[in-house]
Amino acid sequence: MITPELKKNAEGVLKWMQKHTTATQAGGGVSHGEIAQESGLTQKDVDEVIDYLTKRSFIAGSADRFWLTPLGKMIQTITDEQ
């Protein structure tokens, strides 16, 4: 279920990605802590967004890293939900 808090956190991760288009287009991994530190979210907030997506098989991830190539579109499944 997409809660208002999850949606807010997803928007924060998406904003971070939009500022880091080179890294995200290259498809490299990035730590959740790095996103949290630079986006103003907590690591727990970032983890919840990534956990939501990985549990639905949208992305492949690990305990602290995930692949970014398709992530923007996946996050928009959260932020665009009415």
C-alpha positions as CSV (number, residue, x, y, z in Angstrom):
1,M,0.0,0.0,0.0
2,I,1.3,3.4,-0.9
3,T,1.0,5.7,2.1
4,P,1.4,9.5,2.0
5,E,4.7,9.2,3.7
6,L,6.0,6.6,1.2
7,K,4.9,8.9,-1.6
8,K,6.7,11.9,0.0
9,N,9.9,9.8,0.4
10,A,9.7,8.5,-3.2
11,E,9.5,12.1,-4.4
12,G,12.6,12.9,-2.4
13,V,14.5,9.9,-3.9
14,L,13.3,11.0,-7.4
15,K,14.5,14.5,-6.9
16,W,17.9,13.2,-5.9
17,M,18.0,11.1,-9.1
18,Q,17.1,14.1,-11.3
19,K,20.1,15.9,-9.9
20,H,22.4,12.9,-10.6
21,T,21.4,12.0,-14.1
22,T,24.9,10.9,-15.2
23,A,25.1,8.3,-12.4
24,T,21.5,7.1,-12.9
25,Q,21.9,6.8,-16.7
26,A,25.1,4.9,-16.3
27,G,23.2,2.3,-14.3
28,G,25.7,2.2,-11.5
29,G,25.0,1.3,-7.9
30,V,24.6,3.9,-5.2
31,S,24.3,3.4,-1.4
32,H,21.0,4.2,0.3
33,G,23.0,6.3,2.8
34,E,24.4,8.5,0.0
35,I,20.9,9.2,-1.3
36,A,19.7,9.9,2.2
37,Q,22.6,12.2,3.0
38,E,22.2,14.2,-0.2
39,S,18.4,14.3,-0.4
40,G,17.6,15.3,3.2
41,L,15.7,12.1,3.9
42,T,16.7,9.6,6.5
43,Q,18.2,6.3,5.5
44,K,15.1,4.6,6.8
45,D,13.0,6.7,4.5
46,V,15.1,5.7,1.5
47,D,15.1,2.1,2.6
48,E,11.3,2.1,2.7
49,V,11.1,3.3,-0.9
50,I,13.6,0.7,-2.1
51,D,12.0,-2.1,-0.1
52,Y,8.6,-1.3,-1.6
53,L,10.1,-1.6,-5.1
54,T,12.2,-4.7,-4.5
55,K,9.3,-6.5,-2.8
56,R,7.3,-6.0,-6.0
57,S,10.1,-7.3,-8.2
58,F,10.5,-3.9,-9.9
59,I,14.2,-3.7,-9.3
60,A,17.1,-5.9,-8.2
61,G,18.7,-4.7,-5.0
62,S,20.8,-5.8,-2.0
63,A,21.0,-4.8,1.6
64,D,22.6,-1.4,0.9
65,R,22.9,-0.9,-2.9
66,F,20.5,-1.0,-5.8
67,W,20.7,-0.5,-9.6
68,L,19.4,2.8,-10.8
69,T,18.8,2.3,-14.6
70,P,15.0,1.8,-14.5
71,L,14.5,3.3,-11.0
72,G,13.0,6.7,-12.0
73,K,10.1,5.0,-13.8
74,M,9.6,2.6,-10.9
75,I,9.5,5.4,-8.4
76,Q,6.9,7.2,-10.5
77,T,4.6,4.3,-9.9
78,I,4.6,5.5,-6.3
79,T,4.6,9.3,-6.9
80,D,1.9,9.2,-9.7
81,E,-0.6,7.1,-7.8
82,Q,-3.8,9.0,-7.0
